[in-house]
Amino acid sequence: MTEYPAWVCGECAEEAGGRMPEGHLATFHHGRCGVCEKKAAVTELRDFRYPALERLNAVRAKLQNAAPAGNKPEEVLETEYAY
């Protein structure tokens, strides 16, 4: 990636070193993460204080190297919501 993705899941953002500020409220929707490419609850990177692009690329590379060749990312990520 040469630019930040529009949407990111919390798992990828946190693995890249992103953290939400204490007390921060973010809006999530179901979409496709621009890092792992899974369908998940995603939000904008600003909600995670814009983790370094190099670290997001490292997370993406790690996931691509771990996936068997020819397989697409999982289509559904189960998410539990607390209301």
Backbone torsions as a table, in degrees:
resi	resn	phi	psi	omega
1	MET	NA	137.7	174.8
2	THR	-108.0	-11.2	177.5
3	GLU	-133.4	157.1	176.7
4	TYR	-64.1	139.4	175.0
5	PRO	-70.4	155.9	-179.7
6	ALA	-67.8	-37.9	-174.2
7	TRP	-129.9	146.5	179.1
8	VAL	-144.6	144.0	174.7
9	CYS	-84.6	157.6	-178.5
10	GLY	-60.6	-36.9	-178.5
11	GLU	-61.2	-47.3	-179.4
12	CYS	-68.8	-42.2	-179.5
13	ALA	-61.3	-44.0	-179.7
14	GLU	-69.7	-37.4	178.4
15	GLU	-64.7	-28.2	178.3
16	ALA	-86.1	2.9	176.4
17	GLY	98.6	3.4	178.7
18	GLY	-75.2	145.0	177.8
19	ARG	-140.0	138.2	174.1
20	MET	-78.7	137.0	176.3
21	PRO	-61.0	149.5	179.2
22	GLU	-58.8	132.5	178.9
23	GLY	79.8	2.2	-177.8
24	HIS	-71.8	139.4	175.1
25	LEU	-109.6	132.8	-179.9
26	ALA	-129.6	152.2	176.1
27	THR	-101.8	123.0	178.1
28	PHE	-109.8	154.1	172.2
29	HIS	-143.0	166.0	177.0
30	HIS	-82.6	121.4	-179.0
31	GLY	-158.9	-164.5	-179.4
32	ARG	-107.9	127.1	178.1
33	CYS	-66.9	133.8	179.3
34	GLY	-77.0	-4.0	178.7
35	VAL	-103.8	-60.8	-177.1
36	CYS	-89.2	-14.2	178.6
37	GLU	68.2	15.6	175.5
38	LYS	-85.2	153.1	170.1
39	LYS	-78.9	126.0	-174.6
40	ALA	-160.8	178.6	170.2
41	ALA	-74.5	119.2	-175.5
42	VAL	-126.0	158.8	176.9
43	THR	-146.7	-178.7	179.1
44	GLU	-80.0	151.5	-179.1
45	LEU	-64.0	-25.0	179.4
46	ARG	-59.8	-27.4	179.1
47	ASP	-68.0	-17.5	178.4
48	PHE	-111.4	21.3	177.7
49	ARG	61.4	35.9	177.2
50	TYR	43.4	77.7	174.5
51	PRO	-59.0	154.0	-176.9
52	ALA	-56.0	136.1	179.7
53	LEU	-58.2	-36.6	178.8
54	GLU	-61.7	-37.8	179.8
55	ARG	-72.1	-36.8	175.3
56	LEU	-63.4	-40.6	177.2
57	ASN	-63.9	-36.7	178.1
58	ALA	-65.8	-39.9	177.1
59	VAL	-63.0	-45.3	179.1
60	ARG	-60.5	-46.0	-179.5
61	ALA	-62.5	-41.6	178.7
62	LYS	-60.1	-44.2	179.8
63	LEU	-67.2	-39.9	180.0
64	GLN	-67.5	-37.4	179.3
65	ASN	-71.5	-26.6	-178.9
66	ALA	-82.0	-24.0	-177.2
67	ALA	-81.3	137.8	175.6
68	PRO	-60.5	145.4	-178.5
69	ALA	-57.3	136.7	176.5
70	GLY	86.4	-8.6	-179.8
71	ASN	-88.1	140.1	174.1
72	LYS	-88.8	157.4	176.6
73	PRO	-60.3	155.6	177.3
74	GLU	-57.0	143.8	-176.8
75	GLU	-84.8	-23.7	-175.4
76	VAL	-132.0	133.5	173.7
77	LEU	-116.4	117.9	-179.2
78	GLU	-70.3	132.0	-179.6
79	THR	-128.7	133.3	175.0
80	GLU	-100.2	138.6	-180.0
81	TYR	-115.2	137.3	174.8
82	ALA	-107.8	125.6	-179.8
83	TYR	-111.5	NA	NA
